[in-house]
Amino acid sequence: MGDTGDAVEIRIAQRLATLRAEKGWSLDALAERTGISRATLSRIENACTSPTAGMLGRLRAAFGLTLSRLMMEAEAGGANLLPAAGQTTWTDPETGFQRRVVAPPAAGYRVEIVASVLPASQAITYDASPVPGLEHEVVVLSGRLDLTVEGTAHRLGPGDCLRFRLQGASRYACPGLARCAISWSSPEREPMQPEAVQIVELDPSGAEHELEALARILHACVQGGASVSFLMPFTLEEARTFWRKIIPLLGPGRRRLLVARVDGRALGTAQIDLALPPNQPHRAEVLKVLVHPEVIGPHRVVQMEC
């Protein structure tokens, strides 16, 4: 038999408490990162209340985990046959959205598969991707689905598939009178290859052209736990505002902006401040070296040489 609703809620509560302890975060620190009140987090960890889909979305972003990995430890091996009766199902208490983990996280396997049912006229919103750049393949099995990915809306019907790499917010809505059945998979990313990295310098016009990419790097870094002078919650628009203030400072003898590209995508930045006192013409100050979390990890290293 699959887990009962109460068993799933208890497991989620225990998992969240364990993850917070591993990070060394207090309830206040987690509340600051997620925008969920300290009292509510305490009730969730003690299984006194069930988190909504929106809350789980913010929690998974704070911990940098997919929802499946947030809900359960990755299985050490696990059977290859995964009967429907043994699959974990979770229901959002706010919308009735049901989420069944068809293929859970497991060592040696890169893909997680989830089957979900979204009731008619209901919607769920996730403020950010748990892991920036996480790949999604979404298939509608029945009904209609309005899926908005980072501001771009898509209408999907039975059999339609949308695949994307998620950097920011997403919204799933069932516009019809009948429920919508959805299946999606989230493969982990392949490691980046160091030889694919190219370092370029941007002038003001180049930085304007790359504004959105620069903002996404900063936003992903802060969402991933790097404060770099910013506090959570931190929006993509705040990241754009930061870069709009930096661009006018770029120029000879003032400030240089370096960008690391991986396969043509800007995934890292560094600033070099040359506007130092007259008695220090031989010096420069390196400012805000940012590397997108997508290329940070045991096998993902980017070296920026200034």
N, C-alpha and C positions, 0 to 999 in steps of 0.2 A: 504494500500500500504506500502511496505517497504521503508526504508529511501533511498533518492536519494544519489548519490555520493557526491554532495556538502554538503548535510546535515550531512553525516557521517564524512566528513573531518572537518566540523565546530565542531561537537560534540567531535571528537578526540582532536582537538586543545583546546577546553575549558576544557576537562578532564585533559589533560597534564598540563595546567596552574594551575588548581586547585590542582592536586597532588603535583606539585613542591612547591606551596605556603604552603600546609599542612606540607611538610617536612622542610620548612624554608630554602630551597636551592636557591641560586642565579643561574642565567643562567650559570655563569662561573663554579659553583660547579657541576651542572648537566652535563655540557660539559666535565668536568674532569672525571666524573663517566662513561660516555657513549662513549667518543671518538667522539662525534658529535659536530661540531663547534658551538660556541655561536650564531653566526649569523644565522645558519641553524635552531637551536632550536627556536630562536626568530621568524623566519618566519613560522615555524610549529605551534607555539602557537598562532600566529595571522592569521592562516589559509591562509597564502600567498603561501605556498607550501605544497605538500602532502608528508608525510614520506614514505620511502620505507619499505618493509618487514624487511630488515636488521636493519634499524633504529628503527622500532617498537620493534624488538627483543631486542636490546640493552636498549631501554627505559623500557621495561617490566622487564628486569633483574635488572635495577637500582631501580625500585619501588617495586620489589618483587611481581609482579602481573602477572596472566595469561593475554594473549592478550585480551580475552573477558572482563576481569575486568579492563584492561587498557582503553578499548574503551568505557566502559559504567559503570555507577553506578549499583550495584546489585539492582535488583528490589525488592521492599518491599514484594510483595506477587505474583502478576502476575497470569494470567490465566493459566489453565492447558493445554488448547488447544492453540497451537502456529502455526497459519497458515503460509504457505510458503510466502504468499504475504506480511506478516508483519515482516518478518525476515530481520535483518540488513545485508547488503552485502558491503564488502570493497574490492577495487581492488588496487593491488600494481602497482604504476605508472611505475616501472622499468621493471617488468617481465610479467605483465598482470595476475599474480596470483590472483584468486578470493577467498574470504573467507566469507562464509555465516554463521552467528550465528544461529544455529537451536534451541538450548536450551540455553538461556543466563544465566548468574549468577542470582540466586534468593535465597532469604532467605528461609532456610529450605530444600534446595536441594543441594546435594554435587557434582552433575555431570554437566559439561558443554559439549555440543555437537556442533561440527563445521563441516560443509561440505565445501570442497574446490575443486577448479579446477586449476591445474597447466598446463599451455600451453606446447606444445611439445618443447623439447630441452631447457627448462628453468629450473632453480634451485633457491632455496632460502636457505640461511644459517642463523642459529641462533647461536651466539657465546656462549651463556650460557642459562641454564634453568632459567626461571623467579623465580621459587621457587625450590631450590635444592631438589631432590627426588620426583618431581611431576610425578604422574602416567599418562601414556598415553596408549590409545588403538587406533591404527591406522588401518583402513580398507580401502583397495583399491576397489573402486566400478567399475572402468573401466580403461583400459590402463595399463601402467607399471610404477612402482615407484622404484627408487633407494633411499633408506633411510639409511643414515649413522648416527649412534648413538655413540657418543664419540669414533670415529675412527673405529667402526665395521660396515661394509657395509652389507646391506640386499637388495635383489631383490624381490619385491612383485608384484604379478599379481592380476587379478580380484578375489575378494573373500578372498584374503589372509589378515591375521591380524597379526600385530606385537604389543606386549604390553611390556612396559618397564617403569622404573623409571629413569627420566632424571636428571643427575647431571651436565653435561657439554654441549658441543656443539652438534648440530644436523644439518643435511643437507637433503633437499628433492629435488630430481631431476627427471625430466621426460625424459627418454632416447629415447623414440620412436618418430615416426612421428605424432602420435595422442595424444591428451591431456590426462591427467590423472585426474580422479575424486577420491577424497579422503574424508573419513569421520573419525573424531577422537573425542574421549571424554577424558576429564581430570578431574577425580574425585579428590576432596580434600582428604588429608590424614586423617586417623583416629588418634586421640590423642595417643601418646605413654604412656605406663603404667610405672610409676616409678619403680615398683617391677621388671621390666625386665632389669634394669641397673646393670651392673657388672663392677667393677673397677679392672684393672690389671696393673702391671708394666711391661714395655718392656725393655729388654736388647738390646744391639746393633744389634744382629742377629734378634731378634723379631721386632725391629723397621725397619730393612731392609725389612723384610717380609711384614710389614704393610705400606711400603712407600707410595703406591698409596692411601690407605685409609687416611693416615695422610695428604697427599697433598690435597686430596679432602676436608677435613675438613677445612684446612687453606684457600683454594681457595674459598669455599662457604662462610666462615666468611667475607673475604675481599669483595667479591661480594655483600654480604648482608649489607655492610656499616661499618664494623669494620675495622678501619685503621690498628691497631696493628703493626705500623711501616712500612706499605706498602701503595703504592699509586696506584690508578687505571690509566690505565688498568693493571690488574694483571692476569697473565696466570697460567695455571695449571703447566706448566714446571717451572715457577719461584717458585711455591710452593714446587715442588719436590727438587729444588736446595736448598731451605732453610733447608729442613729436612736432606738433604745429609750433610750439614754442622753441624747439631746438633748431628747426630748419633755418630760421633767419640768422642763427649764430654761425652757420657753416661758411667757411671761406678761408683763403690763404692767411696764415698768421693768426687765425682765430680758433677754429675747431674743425676737425676732420671726422668723418663718419665712415667707418668700415662695415661692410656687410659680408657675411659668409653665406654662399649659395650652395645648396645641395641639389644637383640635377636641375638647376635653374631656379629653385625656390629659395627665397631669403629665409634663413633659419637661425641666424646669429648676428649680433651687432656689437660694435665697440666704438666709443667716442674717444678722441684724443684732443685735449684742451691745450692749445698753444699760447693762449692769451695769459701768460704769467708775468710777474713783475719784471721790469727792465734788467734787474741784476740776475735774472735766471734765464737767459736766452738759450741755454744749452738743455733746458728741461722741458718736459711735457707731462701732463697728467692724464692717465687713462681713466675714463669714466664709464660706468654702467656697461660692463661686458655682459651681454645677455645671450644665452643659448636656449633655443626652443626646447622644452622638455622632450619633444619627439626624438631628438638626437642625443639625449643624455642617457647613459646607462652603462652597464659593464662592457658592452661591445659597441657603444656609440659614442665616439670621442671626436670632438671638433677642436682643433688647435688654431687659434687666430694669432697670426704673427703680425705685429704692428711695425 
